C-alpha cells in the first residue's frame, strides 16, 4: 500500500516522462528524415534565399530619400486629426440635419 501511495504522489512526473518518451520515439521513427525534406524543398529554399539577397542588394544600393524635400503627404492631416494633434478636421465636414 505504501508503494502505491508513493506512485500516486509522482503520477504527474511519470505521465510527463511517458509523454517525453513518446515524443522522442515519434520524432526518431515517424518523422521524415531532414535530408528527405531538404531534398524535396531545396528549390523553394534556394529561390527564397536569392530573393532575400536581391532585396538586401537593392536596399543597400538605392540612394536614401532626401529628408528635406517637400513631398506632399495627403494622409498626414488625417493622421494628425485622428491622433488628436490637429484642431481642425482635414476635410470639409458637412452637417446634415
C-alpha positions in Angstrom: 0.0 0.0 0.0 2.8 2.4 0.8 4.4 1.9 -2.7 1.0 2.7 -4.3 0.7 5.9 -2.4 4.2 7.0 -3.4 3.5 6.2 -7.0 0.3 8.3 -6.9 2.3 11.2 -5.4 4.5 11.1 -8.5 1.8 10.4 -11.1 2.3 13.7 -13.0 6.0 13.2 -13.3 5.6 9.6 -14.5 3.0 10.8 -17.1 5.3 13.6 -18.2 8.2 11.2 -18.6 6.0 8.9 -20.7 4.9 11.8 -22.9 8.5 12.8 -23.4 9.5 9.2 -24.3 6.6 9.0 -26.7 7.6 12.3 -28.3 11.2 11.2 -28.7 10.1 7.9 -30.2 7.8 9.6 -32.7 10.5 12.1 -33.6 13.0 9.4 -34.3 10.9 6.9 -36.1 7.8 8.5 -37.5 9.0 11.9 -38.7 10.6 12.0 -42.2 14.3 12.5 -42.2 15.7 16.0 -42.5 17.6 15.2 -45.7 14.4 14.0 -47.4 12.6 17.3 -46.5 15.6 19.2 -47.7 15.7 17.3 -51.0 12.0 18.0 -51.6 12.1 21.7 -50.7 15.5 22.8 -52.0 14.1 24.8 -54.9 11.9 26.7 -52.6 14.8 27.4 -50.1 17.1 28.4 -52.9 14.6 30.8 -54.5 13.7 32.4 -51.2 17.4 32.9 -50.4 18.0 34.5 -53.8 15.0 36.8 -53.3 16.2 37.9 -49.9 19.7 38.6 -51.3 18.2 40.7 -54.1 16.1 42.6 -51.6 19.2 43.3 -49.5 21.2 44.3 -52.5 18.6 46.8 -53.7 18.2 48.2 -50.2 21.9 48.8 -50.0 22.4 50.3 -53.5 19.3 52.6 -53.5 20.0 56.2 -52.6 18.4 57.3 -49.4 15.5 59.7 -49.9 16.1 63.4 -49.4 14.6 64.1 -46.0 14.3 67.9 -46.6 12.3 67.6 -49.8 8.8 68.8 -49.6 7.0 65.6 -50.6 3.2 66.0 -50.3 1.6 63.6 -47.8 -2.1 63.5 -48.4 -2.9 61.4 -45.4 -0.8 63.3 -42.9 -3.6 65.8 -42.0 -6.0 62.9 -41.5 -3.5 61.1 -39.2 -2.9 64.2 -37.2 -6.7 64.7 -36.8 -7.2 61.1 -35.7 -4.3 61.3 -33.3 -5.8 64.5 -31.8 -2.9 66.8 -32.7 -4.8 68.9 -35.2 -7.6 71.3 -34.2 -9.4 71.4 -37.5 -10.8 68.5 -39.4 -8.8 67.8 -42.6 -11.9 67.5 -44.8 -14.9 69.7 -45.2 -17.4 68.4 -42.7 -20.9 69.0 -43.8 -23.5 68.9 -41.1 -26.8 67.4 -42.2 -29.9 67.9 -40.1 
